[in-house]
Amino acid sequence: MKYAIVESGGKQFKAVEGGTIEVDRLPVESGVNVKLEQVLLLADGEDITVGKPLVKDTPVWTTVLEHFKGPKVNIFNYSPKKRIRVKIGHRQNYTRLLIEQIGGSELVKKEPVKVEKAVEVEAEGLAPKAKAKTKASSPKEKAEKPAKAEPKAKASPSKGKATAVKTSAKTATKPSSKKTTTAKAGAKTSPKGKAASKKPAAK
């Protein structure tokens, strides 16, 4: 395990590659690389180098992740006989640093070249499969469209027949009502004719 003891703001921190440390706020924007040169100790496995007072030519390369505030600390001054009661709150500003590299004259940027090639190979392997799926699905869709259209065409004449039957039934019932009215009218006129025939006989 490789690590270093770094000093920042009068405090000492253990820096491990890939880890983070929280130091007093630095006047640097987030995303900027910061070089920490005050290395007090360097350990690489069993090899340990102690600085006198610093280890030369082994800076620690870091990247600023964010600036944040620590927990609130309450300060209360109390003097009972002098009637002094003073309460003060404070939150310290910190900067979170990501340890990129320990040692080296320059920061070596790690570019994910292999990952990009793997993604390209996967995309090439998936492209023909996607095309085959689209070709296979196109004739099915064509076969399904006329099948769905045929029942609609058959349903329309059946609806027309139903309406025709209903209209014929209505027309058939209308003449029957007329016949009943004529029959009733004939029944009413018949007694009047009989009465008229009886009167001249009496004279």
Number of C-alpha atoms within 10 A of each C-alpha: 8 14 18 25 17 21 18 15 9 8 9 14 16 14 25 19 17 10 12 19 15 17 19 17 16 16 8 13 13 15 13 11 18 17 13 15 18 19 26 19 20 23 14 11 9 8 8 13 14 14 13 9 10 17 17 13 11 19 21 26 24 26 19 19 16 16 19 14 13 12 9 10 11 10 10 11 9 11 9 7 6 7 8 10 10 10 9 9 9 12 12 12 15 17 21 20 24 22 20 21 22 21 16 12 11 10 16 10 8 7 8 8 8 8 9 11 11 11 11 11 10 11 11 11 11 11 10 11 11 10 11 10 10 11 11 10 11 10 10 10 10 10 10 10 10 10 10 10 10 10 10 10 10 10 10 10 11 11 10 10 11 10 12 12 11 11 11 10 11 11 11 11 10 10 10 10 10 10 11 11 11 11 10 10 11 11 11 11 10 10 10 10 10 10 10 10 10 10 9 8 7 6 5
